[in-house]
Amino acid sequence: MTPTRPAFAPPPERAVFCNRTLNMRSIQAIGFDMDYTLVHYDVKAWEARAYAHVQQRLLANGHPVADLRFDPDLFSRGLIVDLQLGNIVKANRFGYVTQAAHGVQTLTHDVQRKAYSQVWVDLSEKRWVFLNTLFSLSEACLYAQLVDLYDAGKLSRDLDYRTIYELVGRTMDAAHLEGQLKAEIIAAPERFVTLDEELAQTLLDLKQAGKKLFLATNSEWHYTQPMMSWAFDRFLPGTNWRSLFDLVIVQARKPSFFDGNAPFHEVIGDAVSANAHTGPLRHGHCYRGGNAQLVQEHFGVDGEDILYVGDHVYADVHVSSQIRRWRTALILRELEDEVQHELAFEGDQVRLNQLMHEKERLDHEQATLRLALLRIDHREAPPSGTATNAHTLHERLRALRSESEALDHRIAPLARAAGELGHARWGPLMRAGADKSRLARQIERHADVYTSRVSNFLYLTPFGYLRAARGSLPHDRRGH
């Protein structure tokens, strides 16, 4: 029987999930990224505009991209670009490729097997690019479409799959740096920003409980100010978003922020001081650049006393935990829908598990009967409990094959539906088939906790204690 959820507990999709035990009472300072962390965008709206700006730049440089269109459902976060073959793949925690597409077309099982049966994804190799954030969706879509154009002979033969990706990346960076895209967002934030009315109260609770809050974003001040104002000020009558933070850092240049020694420059009004800031950082002030060591010194805490919350698996979570030993929380907005889909599928999942257990039993019996026939052929005693007559064994094997085929017909639609949870094409964010995905492995290694939005900490409270679940092992008894 499923236990009743207490009234004060969050809905399942709003929970904070724990990899490593986290005592919020011991956290003295909490840092936040901005984009897709404190300010959440309508992914399709934002990525469509990012795609359009990059497309126009490519078109102006003579590339035949006028007929391309952004498709937000082609790819998902956590996939990996194979720069050698021009593919986009999904891998499990061991790096084994479980799904792949060349251009926008999914590879058949046989083609995928031929390409990757002896290849494992190692993210330390330059062949692979990990799609870390929701900002990757427009980039992945455009890259795949350009691969198709290249294969069709419509792009310069001076390019290859690696340089096509570099072209997309350079053009994407230029579109962001030029400022036209962000100016469009600033001018009409209601089109691009999804408001969260619980977010301001979440940060207020943390601040009033004695936590020191700081913002550390790679965005510029002229973009950060209007975005944060739009997301927070309406929910803070009599004050504004700046009152929540002891320190605001823009253009932090993460991930180098965590291991570099760049100086801070104070932001005064809308201008940045030309001179590097000297002396202690000042409470309530805004700075550009800087480094994490000076932030720690400002708050007078050790790395383990700081929790940093962001959406980028590498730049926000991996580096801050590995180098600074900060505690980390990863924001995965897609997780909300995925958990809801999994809950709706719960009954079918139970049936699928039961059918798979039955298939395992049939497979084991078939293997045992084949061994019995092998031993009989060599005039040896068959395994205990099996028939000693070859004819009887063959008859039972034929029956088992029929049972197994019938079972496969029942399993197939359920397995297909399970593989489409969260994303119709690539399946669950954290799974690759029956195993954990490569993304799940990264999160497991580097994020102390993960959740779908910052306001889920409202349910955890500043005094919550999260205990990591007992890790499962293959030899654990099922159901225990």
TIDREN-935820 format. One record per residue (C-alpha): residue number from 1; x, y, z. Coordinates in Angstrom, 1 decimal. Layout:
     n       xx       yy       zz
   NUM        X        Y        Z
...
//
This chain:
     n       xx       yy       zz
     1      0.0      0.0      0.0
     2      1.3      3.5     -0.9
     3      1.7      5.6      2.2
     4     -0.3      8.8      2.4
     5      1.7     11.9      1.6
     6      1.7     14.5      4.5
     7      0.0     17.8      3.7
     8      3.3     19.7      4.0
     9      5.2     17.3      1.7
    10      5.8     18.4     -1.9
    11      4.2     16.7     -4.9
    12      6.6     13.9     -6.1
    13      7.7     16.0     -9.1
    14      8.6     18.9     -6.8
    15     10.9     16.9     -4.4
    16     14.6     17.5     -3.9
    17     16.4     14.3     -4.7
    18     19.5     13.4     -2.8
    19     22.8     11.7     -4.0
    20     24.8     12.7     -0.9
    21     23.4     13.5      2.5
    22     22.8     17.3      2.9
    23     22.1     19.1      6.1
    24     20.7     22.5      5.2
    25     21.3     23.7      8.8
    26     25.1     23.4      8.2
    27     25.0     25.4      5.0
    28     26.0     29.0      5.7
    29     26.0     30.5      2.2
    30     24.0     29.7     -1.0
    31     25.0     30.8     -4.5
    32     22.7     30.8     -7.5
    33     23.2     30.8    -11.2
    34     20.6     32.9    -13.0
    35     19.6     31.6    -16.5
    36     17.5     28.5    -16.3
    37     18.0     28.5    -12.5
    38     16.5     31.6    -10.9
    39     15.1     32.8    -14.2
    40     13.4     30.0    -16.1
    41     12.7     30.5    -19.8
    42     10.0     29.1    -22.0
    43     12.4     26.7    -23.7
    44     10.7     26.6    -27.0
    45     10.3     30.3    -27.2
    46     13.9     31.1    -26.2
    47     15.6     28.4    -28.2
    48     13.5     29.3    -31.3
    49     14.8     32.9    -31.2
    50     18.4     31.8    -30.5
    51     18.1     29.5    -33.5
    52     16.7     32.3    -35.7
    53     19.5     34.7    -34.8
    54     22.2     32.0    -35.6
    55     20.4     31.1    -38.8
    56     20.4     34.7    -40.0
    57     24.1     35.0    -39.3
    58     24.9     31.8    -41.2
    59     22.7     33.0    -44.1
    60     24.5     36.3    -44.2
    61     27.8     34.4    -44.5
    62     26.6     32.5    -47.6
    63     25.4     29.2    -46.0
    64     22.3     27.7    -47.6
    65     20.1     27.6    -44.4
    66     17.1     29.6    -45.4
    67     14.8     26.7    -45.5
    68     15.7     25.2    -42.1
    69     13.3     25.3    -39.2
    70     13.8     24.9    -35.5
    71     12.3     21.7    -34.1
    72     12.5     21.7    -30.3
    73     11.6     18.0    -30.1
    74     14.5     16.7    -32.1
    75     16.9     16.5    -29.2
    76     17.2     16.7    -25.4
    77     19.7     17.7    -22.7
    78     22.2     15.1    -21.8
    79     22.9     13.8    -25.3
    80     26.4     13.7    -26.8
    81     27.8     15.0    -30.1
    82     30.1     12.6    -31.9
    83     32.3     15.0    -33.9
    84     34.0     12.2    -35.8
    85     30.9     10.7    -37.3
    86     28.5     13.6    -37.2
    87     26.1     11.8    -34.9
    88     24.2     12.8    -31.8
    89     24.0      9.9    -29.3
    90     22.7      8.8    -26.0
    91     24.9      6.7    -23.8
    92     24.5      4.8    -20.6
    93     26.6      5.3    -17.5
    94     29.4      3.1    -18.9
    95     29.6      5.1    -22.1
    96     27.9      2.4    -24.2
    97     25.8      4.0    -27.0
    98     22.1      3.1    -26.7
    99     20.6      5.4    -29.3
   100     22.0      7.5    -32.1
   101     21.0      9.8    -34.9
   102     22.9     11.0    -37.9
   103     21.7     14.4    -38.8
   104     18.1     14.4    -37.9
   105     17.5     10.8    -38.7
   106     17.6      8.1    -36.0
   107     20.0      5.3    -36.9
   108     18.7      1.8    -37.2
   109     19.8     -0.8    -34.7
   110     22.2     -2.5    -37.2
   111     23.8      0.7    -38.4
   112     24.2      1.9    -34.8
   113     25.7     -1.4    -33.7
   114     28.2     -1.3    -36.6
   115     29.3      2.2    -35.7
   116     29.5      1.8    -31.9
   117     29.9     -1.9    -30.9
   118     33.6     -1.3    -30.2
   119     33.3      2.4    -29.2
   120     32.7      3.8    -25.7
   121     31.9      7.4    -25.0
   122     34.7      9.0    -23.0
   123     33.9     12.6    -22.3
   124     37.6     13.4    -21.7
   125     38.2     12.7    -25.4
   126     37.9     15.6    -27.9
   127     35.7     13.4    -30.1
   128     32.7     14.0    -27.8
   129     30.7     17.1    -26.8
   130     28.3     16.8    -23.9
   131     25.1     18.8    -24.3
   132     24.9     20.1    -20.7
   133     22.0     22.5    -20.6
   134     18.7     23.5    -22.2
   135     20.7     26.2    -24.2
   136     22.0     23.2    -26.2
   137     18.7     22.4    -27.9
   138     18.9     25.0    -30.7
   139     22.6     24.2    -31.1
   140     22.0     20.5    -31.5
   141     19.1     21.0    -33.9
   142     21.1     23.3    -36.2
   143     24.2     21.1    -36.1
   144     22.2     18.0    -37.1
   145     20.5     19.9    -40.0
   146     23.9     21.2    -41.2
   147     25.2     17.6    -41.1
   148     22.3     16.7    -43.5
   149     23.2     19.6    -45.8
   150     26.8     18.5    -45.8
   151     26.0     14.9    -46.6
   152     23.8     16.2    -49.5
   153     26.7     18.1    -50.9
   154     25.2     21.5    -50.1
   155     28.0     22.8    -47.8
   156     31.6     23.5    -48.6
   157     33.8     20.3    -48.8
   158     36.4     22.2    -46.8
   159     34.2     21.5    -43.8
   160     33.9     18.2    -41.9
   161     31.7     17.1    -39.0
   162     34.0     18.7    -36.4
   163     34.3     22.0    -38.2
   164     30.6     22.1    -38.8
   165     30.1     22.0    -35.0
   166     32.7     24.6    -34.5
   167     31.0     26.8    -37.0
   168     27.7     26.5    -35.2
   169     29.4     27.2    -31.8
   170     31.2     30.3    -33.1
   171     28.0     31.6    -34.6
   172     26.0     30.9    -31.5
   173     28.5     32.7    -29.3
   174     28.6     35.7    -31.7
   175     24.8     35.9    -31.6
   176     24.8     36.0    -27.8
   177     27.7     38.5    -27.6
   178     26.2     40.8    -30.2
   179     23.3     41.5    -27.8
   180     20.4     41.5    -30.3
   181     19.0     38.3    -28.9
   182     19.2     39.4    -25.3
   183     17.8     42.8    -26.3
   184     14.8     41.0    -27.7
   185     14.3     39.1    -24.5
   186     14.6     42.3    -22.4
   187     12.1     44.1    -24.5
   188      9.4     41.4    -24.1
   189     10.2     39.2    -21.1
   190      6.6     38.0    -20.8
   191      7.1     36.0    -24.1
   192     10.2     34.2    -22.8
   193     10.2     34.0    -19.0
   194      8.1     31.6    -17.0
   195      7.3     33.2    -13.6
   196      7.4     31.2    -10.4
   197      5.4     32.9     -7.6
   198      7.0     30.8     -4.9
   199     10.6     31.7     -5.8
   200     10.9     34.9     -3.9
   201      9.5     33.4     -0.7
   202     11.9     30.5     -1.0
   203     14.9     32.9     -1.0
   204     13.4     35.0      1.7
   205     13.1     31.9      4.0
   206     16.7     31.1      3.4
   207     17.9     34.6      4.0
   208     15.8     35.0      7.2
   209     17.1     31.7      8.5
   210     20.6     33.3      8.4
   211     21.9     32.0      5.1
   212     24.1     34.4      3.1
   213     22.8     34.5     -0.5
   214     24.8     35.4     -3.6
   215     24.2     35.5     -7.3
   216     27.0     34.3     -9.6
   217     26.0     34.4    -13.3
   218     27.8     34.6    -16.6
   219     25.3     37.1    -17.9
   220     26.1     40.8    -18.2
   221     24.7     43.4    -15.7
   222     22.6     45.1    -18.4
   223     20.8     41.7    -18.9
   224     20.8     40.4    -15.3
   225     19.1     43.5    -13.9
   226     16.0     43.5    -16.0
   227     15.6     39.7    -16.0
   228     15.9     39.5    -12.2
   229     13.6     42.4    -11.7
   230     11.0     40.9    -14.0
   231     11.2     37.5    -12.2
   232     11.2     38.8     -8.6
   233     10.2     42.4     -8.0
   234      6.4     41.8     -8.3
   235      6.6     39.3     -5.5
   236      8.6     41.6     -3.2
   237      6.4     44.6     -2.4
   238      8.3     47.5     -0.9
   239     11.7     46.3     -2.1
   240     13.4     44.6     -5.0
   241     15.5     41.5     -5.9
   242     18.8     43.1     -4.8
   243     17.6     43.0     -1.2
   244     17.7     39.2     -1.3
   245     21.5     39.0     -2.0
   246     24.5     39.8      0.0
   247     26.6     39.7     -3.1
   248     25.8     39.9     -6.9
   249     28.4     38.7     -9.4
   250     27.9     39.2    -13.1
   251     30.1     38.0    -16.0
   252     31.6     35.4    -13.6
   253     33.1     33.5    -16.5
   254     32.3     30.1    -15.1
   255     33.8     27.5    -15.0
   256     37.2     29.5    -14.7
   257     35.5     31.5    -11.9
   258     36.1     28.4     -9.6
   259     39.8     27.9    -10.2
   260     41.0     31.2    -11.5
   261     42.3     34.4     -9.7
   262     40.6     37.1    -11.8
   263     40.0     40.3     -9.9
   264     36.6     41.8     -9.2
   265     35.5     45.1    -10.8
   266     32.7     46.9     -9.1
   267     29.5     47.7    -11.0
   268     28.4     51.2    -10.1
   269     25.0     52.2    -11.5
   270     25.1     50.7    -15.0
   271     28.8     51.1    -15.4
   272     31.7     48.8    -14.5
   273     34.8     50.3    -12.8
   274     37.9     50.2    -15.0
   275     40.0     49.6    -11.9
   276     40.2     46.2    -10.2
   277     38.5     46.2     -6.8
   278     41.0     46.1     -3.9
   279     40.2     45.2     -0.3
   280     37.3     43.2      1.1
   281     34.1     42.8     -1.0
   282     31.3     44.9      0.3
   283     27.9     43.6      1.4
   284     25.1     44.3     -1.0
   285     27.3     45.4     -3.8
   286     27.5     44.1     -7.4
   287     30.8     43.1     -9.1
   288     31.9     41.8    -12.4
   289     34.3     38.8    -12.8
   290     36.3     37.8     -9.8
   291     36.9     34.3     -8.4
   292     35.4     31.8     -6.0
   293     38.2     32.0     -3.5
   294     37.5     35.7     -2.8
   295     33.8     34.8     -2.3
   296     34.7     32.2      0.3
   297     37.0     34.8      2.1
   298     34.2     37.4      2.0
   299     31.8     35.0      3.8
   300     34.5     33.6      6.0
   301     33.4     29.9      5.3
   302     34.9     26.7      4.1
   303     33.9     25.2      0.8
   304     31.7     22.6      2.4
   305     29.6     25.4      4.0
   306     28.6     26.7      0.6
   307     25.8     25.3     -1.6
   308     25.8     26.4     -5.2
   309     22.7     25.9     -7.3
   310     22.8     25.9    -11.1
   311     21.6     24.2    -14.3
   312     24.9     23.5    -16.1
   313     26.2     20.0    -15.2
   314     29.9     21.0    -15.9
   315     30.3     24.8    -15.3
   316     28.0     25.0    -12.3
   317     28.2     21.6    -10.6
   318     31.2     19.6    -11.7
   319     33.8     22.2    -11.3
   320     32.5     23.9     -8.2
   321     32.4     20.5     -6.4
   322     35.7     19.1     -7.7
   323     37.8     22.3     -7.2
   324     36.2     24.2     -4.4
   325     34.5     21.3     -2.6
   326     31.3     23.4     -2.6
   327     28.1     21.4     -2.1
   328     26.0     21.4     -5.2
   329     22.4     21.4     -6.4
   330     21.5     20.8    -10.1
   331     18.3     22.3    -11.6
   332     16.6     20.0    -14.1
   333     13.4     21.6    -15.1
   334     12.5     18.7    -17.5
   335     12.4     16.4    -14.5
   336      9.0     17.7    -13.4
   337      7.2     16.4    -16.5
   338      9.3     13.2    -16.5
   339      8.3     12.3    -12.9
   340      4.7     13.0    -13.7
   341      4.9     10.7    -16.7
   342      6.5      8.0    -14.7
   343      3.8      8.2    -12.0
   344      1.1      7.9    -14.7
   345      3.0      4.8    -16.1
   346      3.4      3.2    -12.7
   347      0.8      0.5    -13.2
   348      2.2     -0.4    -16.6
   349      5.7     -0.4    -15.2
   350      4.6     -3.0    -12.6
   351      3.2     -5.2    -15.4
   352      6.3     -4.7    -17.5
   353      8.5     -5.8    -14.5
   354      6.4     -8.9    -14.0
   355      6.6     -9.8    -17.7
   356     10.4     -9.3    -17.7
   357     10.8    -11.5    -14.6
   358      8.7    -14.2    -16.5
   359     11.0    -13.8    -19.5
   360     14.1    -14.2    -17.4
   361     12.6    -17.5    -16.0
   362     11.8    -18.8    -19.5
   363     15.3    -17.8    -20.8
   364     16.9    -19.6    -17.9
   365     14.9    -22.7    -18.4
   366     15.8    -22.7    -22.1
   367     19.5    -22.3    -21.3
   368     19.3    -25.2    -18.8
   369     17.6    -27.5    -21.3
   370     20.2    -26.7    -24.0
   371     22.9    -27.6    -21.5
   372     21.1    -30.9    -20.8
   373     21.1    -31.7    -24.5
   374     24.8    -30.8    -24.7
   375     25.6    -33.2    -21.9
   376     23.5    -36.0    -23.3
   377     25.3    -35.6    -26.6
   378     28.6    -36.1    -24.7
   379     27.1    -39.0    -22.6
   380     27.2    -37.0    -19.4
   381     24.5    -36.6    -16.8
   382     22.1    -33.6    -17.5
   383     21.5    -31.0    -14.8
   384     19.5    -32.1    -11.8
   385     15.7    -31.8    -12.3
   386     15.8    -31.9    -16.1
   387     14.6    -34.8    -18.3
   388     17.1    -37.4    -19.4
   389     15.4    -38.0    -22.8
   390     16.5    -35.9    -25.7
   391     13.1    -36.0    -27.4
   392     11.3    -34.7    -24.3
   393     13.8    -31.9    -24.0
   394     13.3    -30.9    -27.6
   395      9.5    -30.9    -27.2
   396      9.8    -28.7    -24.1
   397     12.2    -26.3    -25.9
   398      9.7    -25.9    -28.7
   399      7.0    -25.0    -26.2
   400      9.2    -22.6    -24.5
   401     10.0    -20.8    -27.7
   402      6.3    -20.3    -28.4
   403      5.7    -19.0    -24.8
   404      8.7    -16.7    -25.2
   405      7.5    -15.3    -28.5
   406      4.0    -14.7    -27.1
   407      5.6    -13.0    -24.1
   408      7.7    -10.7    -26.4
   409      4.5     -9.5    -28.1
   410      3.1     -8.5    -24.7
   411      6.4     -6.9    -23.6
   412      7.1     -4.9    -26.7
   413      4.4     -2.1    -26.5
   414      5.1     -1.6    -22.7
   415      8.8     -1.4    -23.3
   416      8.3      1.0    -26.2
   417      6.1      3.2    -24.0
   418      8.6      3.1    -21.1
   419     11.3      4.2    -23.6
   420      9.3      7.3    -24.6
   421      8.7      8.7    -21.1
   422      9.8     12.3    -20.8
   423     10.8     12.5    -24.4
   424      9.1     10.7    -27.3
   425     12.4     10.3    -29.2
   426     15.1      9.9    -26.7
   427     13.2      8.7    -23.6
   428     13.8      9.5    -19.9
   429     16.5     12.0    -19.1
   430     18.1      9.9    -16.5
   431     17.8      6.5    -18.1
   432     19.3      4.8    -21.1
   433     17.3      1.6    -21.6
   434     17.2     -0.2    -18.3
   435     20.4      1.5    -17.1
   436     21.3      4.9    -15.9
   437     22.1      7.5    -18.6
   438     25.5      9.2    -19.0
   439     23.8     12.3    -17.7
   440     22.6     10.5    -14.6
   441     26.1      9.3    -14.0
   442     27.4     12.9    -14.2
   443     24.7     14.1    -11.8
   444     25.3     11.2     -9.5
   445     29.1     12.0     -9.3
   446     28.9     15.7     -9.0
   447     25.5     17.0     -7.7
   448     24.8     16.5     -4.0
   449     21.1     17.0     -4.8
   450     19.0     17.7     -7.9
   451     15.5     19.0     -8.4
   452     13.3     20.6    -11.0
   453     13.3     24.2     -9.7
   454     14.8     26.4     -7.0
   455     11.4     26.9     -5.3
   456     11.3     23.2     -4.4
   457     13.6     24.2     -1.5
   458     10.5     25.9     -0.1
   459      9.3     22.4      0.9
   460     12.7     21.3      2.1
   461     13.0     24.5      4.3
   462     16.2     26.0      5.5
   463     16.3     23.4      8.3
   464     15.8     20.3      6.2
   465     18.0     17.2      6.3
   466     18.2     15.1      3.2
   467     19.5     11.6      3.5
   468     20.9      9.7      0.5
   469     19.0      6.6     -0.4
   470     20.6      3.2      0.2
   471     22.4      2.4     -3.1
   472     21.1     -0.6     -5.0
   473     23.3     -3.5     -6.0
   474     22.7     -6.2     -8.6
   475     22.7     -8.9     -5.8
   476     20.1     -7.1     -3.7
   477     17.0     -9.1     -3.2
   478     14.1     -7.8     -5.3
   479     11.4     -6.1     -3.3
   480     13.7     -5.7     -0.3
//
